[in-house]
Structures are given as C-alpha cells and as structure tokens.
C-alpha cells in the first residue's frame, strides 16, 4: 500500500550548466547524460532533508535503481542552465519512485520527463522494509534517521 504523500509534492530543484563535453555532434545534450542529472537531483533531494546517500549506506540501507526511463521532449544545448526537479511520486516500505521534470531555465516547456524506481535493500542486497523514520525523512516530516 502506498504511503500518503502530501497534497503539495515534496521536491528539490537541482541546477546544472550544460558543458561542451556532454553535447553530441548535433550540438544537443547526449541522451544518457540525463540519467546522471537525475541521480544528482535525487542525491540532493536526500541531502536537502539532512540525509546523504553516504549516511544512508552507513546505516545499512541501500537504494538500488530497478527501473529508469526518460521521455525526451525538446533539446538542451551547450551553456543552457538545466533545472532538474526531483519529486517523490511513490513511497512504500519497500519501494521508492522519483519523478523528474527537466527544463531549460528561462524557456517554456519541459525538455524531458524521467522516472527512477528503487527498492530498499540491506548490504546483502536482499529487500528490506524501510523504517518509519526513513519514510518520515523522505516525506520531509522528520529528521534523518540516526
């Protein structure tokens, strides 16, 4: 069963400037780079709640990606400022899904929409149920777990 998410979704905006090496011969951002930006945005989502991936892993909780997808709408180009909005779209004791809306700052519309699905596991890579402290932190309702 899904945990109830707040009426106003929690999000974190992460900004990057497109550098030359992430563009292709056509002068647009190479598609695979969007997945790295999504990773950075979800990492900063956790950090904004006071909990880093490093701390999470030290506590014995891993969050591997089990599915990733991205739909491309419009190109981003060299020197654009790209804003990646990471939102928790699903949260249960065993699963977490992030949705990403990616746009170029100052331009109408989205460049892409992505999702990543994760499961909670222990260091042995076996599925593990997240504690209520973890869920509260991810919902922005409490401090990071000890």
N, C-alpha and C positions, 0 to 999 in steps of 0.2 A: 504494500500500500504506500502511496506517495505521501511524504510529509507535506503538510500545508505550507506553501510558500506565501510570503506576504503579498498583499494586493499590489504594492509597488515593488517590482522585482529588484533584488539587490544586484548591483552591477559595479564594474570597475572599468574605467576607460584607460587604455594604455596607448601612448603615442610613440610612433617611430618615424624617422625621416627616411625616405627611400634613398638608399645609396646606389651608386652605379653598378656595383657587382651583383646586386640582386635583380637586375633587369636582364632581359634577353635581347636577341638581335633585333626584335621589333620595337625595342625601347620601352617595354612594359615589364612590370614585376613578374618574374617567373613564378608559375602557379604554386610550386612546392614551398615557396617562402611564406605563404600564408599560414601554413601549419606551424612554422616556427613562431610567427607572431601570435598565433592562438595560444601556444604554450607559454609565451612570455606574459600574455594577458591573464591567463588563469593563475600563473605563479604570483603575479602582482595582486590578483584578486585575494588570494590567501594572505599575502603579506599585508594588505590593507586591513585585514581582520586580525592582524597581530600574530599570524602563524605562517611560518615559511615551510616550503617543501622539506628543507633540511630538518627542521624541528619535527615535522610530521613523521619522517622516516626514522629519526632517532627515537620517537615514541613507539615504533614498531608497526606503524601503519603505512602501507604503500597504496598508491592510487594509479595503477597502470591504465593506459588507454586501451579499450577493447574495440572501439569504433571511432572513425574520424571521417568527416565528409565536408566538402566545401562546394558551394554553388557560386559561380563567378558571374557577375552582372555587368561590370564595367572595369576598364583597366586603371591601375595606379601606375604612375610613371616616376622616373628619376626626379628627386628633390621634392616630391609631394610629402606632406605630413599625413600619415595614415593613422586613423584612430580605430582601435580595436576595442569594442565594448564586449566584455565577458559578463554573462549573466548565468546564474544557476537556473536551469529550466526544469530539472528533475532532481529530487533528493530523497533517497530512501536509506535505510540502514545498511544496504549492501551496494547501492549504485548511486552514481552522481553523473549528471549530464550538464555540460556547459553549452550555451548557445553564444555565438559570436556574430556581431554585426560590424562589418568593416567598411569604413568610408574614408574618403579623402577630405581632410579638413577644408572647409570653405566651398565645397562642391555639393550640389544636390544629389540625393540618392546614395545607395549603397554600392560599393564595389563588389562585395561578396557577403555571403551568409554561411557560417560554418557551425558544426557541432562536434563535440567530442564526448564519448561515453566512457565512463571509468567504473571500475569496481574497487571496493575496498578489499585489500588482502593483507596478510601478515608477511613477515620476512620469508616465510616458507612458500609464498605465492598462493596459498590456499585462501579462498574467500573468507572474509571476516566481517562481522557486523560492527558498524561504527557506533561508538558510544553516544549517548545523548549530549555529552559535552562537545563532541565533534560536530554533531548536527546543529547544535545551537550556534557554534562558532561560524559554520558555513552559512547559516541563515542570518548572521550578523546580530544575534541575540545574546551573545555572551563572550567572555574572554576565551582565548585559545586554551586548549587542554594542557594540563601540566606536562 
